[in-house]
Amino acid sequence: MFDSKITRRGFAATAATSVAAIGLVGTTVNSADAYQGNMERALSSLYQALGELRQATANKGGHRVKAMELVGEAIAQTQAGIEFADERSGG
């Protein structure tokens, strides 16, 4: 049952990150003046970290799952920061 929750949570996180990645591509293409290189590199690193956490074995006392949740939250906040900067630049 616990693995089933992780699978559903993983699916939801994958769907959310895919949508965020599509938004990121649109942001980059639509506003070259507002290019957020450092933020986008951070976002890429966060996606990589999330992937590594998903591949790790599950027996971590709930800490792996919590780390995946926090990285997902960091992804959302980083994406929001990129979008905020884009909106401020008129893109």
N, C-alpha and C positions, 0 to 999 in steps of 0.2 A: 504494500500500500504506500509506503514512504517513497519508494522508487517511482511509483506512478505519479505522485505529487511533483517530484523533481522533473519528471518527463513533461508534465503539463506546464509547469513553471518554465522549464527550458524552452518549450515550444512558444509560450507567450513572450518570453524574452527574445527569442529569435525573431518572432514576428515584429516585435517592437523595434529591435535593432535594424531589421531590414527596412522598415518604414523610415527610421531615422537616417539610414544610409542613403535612401532615395532622396530625402529632404536635403541631405548634405550635398549631394551631387547637384541638385537644383540650385542651392545657395551658391555653390562655387561657380557654376556656369553663369548665373544671372547677375552676379555682382563681383567682377574682378577687382574693383576698387576696395571692396570690403573683405578681401581674402584674409582668412584667419588661419594662417599657416601653423602657428604654434598650437592653437586650439584643435585644428584638424589632425595634427600629428598626435596630440594627446588622445583624441577620440579614437584614432586608429590603435593606439597602445591599449586603451581600455577594452576595445573589441577583442584584441589579442589576449588580454588577461582573462576576459570572460570565457573565451574559447578554451584556454588552458585550465581554468577552474572546472569547466564542464567535463573535461577529459580526465580530471583527477578522480581517484577512487572516492567513494561516497562516505567512507567510515571516518569522519572527522568531527564527530560529536556535534554536528549542526553548524560548525564554523565555516565549512565550505559553502553550504547553502546561504548562510548569512553574507559571506563574502561576495557571492554571485549577486545577491540582492543589492548590496552596497555598490558594486561595480555597475550594475544596471542603473542605479540612481545617479552615479557619477556620469554615466553616458548621457542620461537625460539632461542633467544640469549642464554638461559641456555643450550639448546640442542646443539647449536653450540660450546659452551664452553666445554661440555663433549666430543664431537667429536674431537675437537682440542686437548684436553689432551690425548685422545685415540691415535690419529695419532702420537703425539710426543713420546708416549711410545712404539710405534712400533706395536700397536695392531690392 
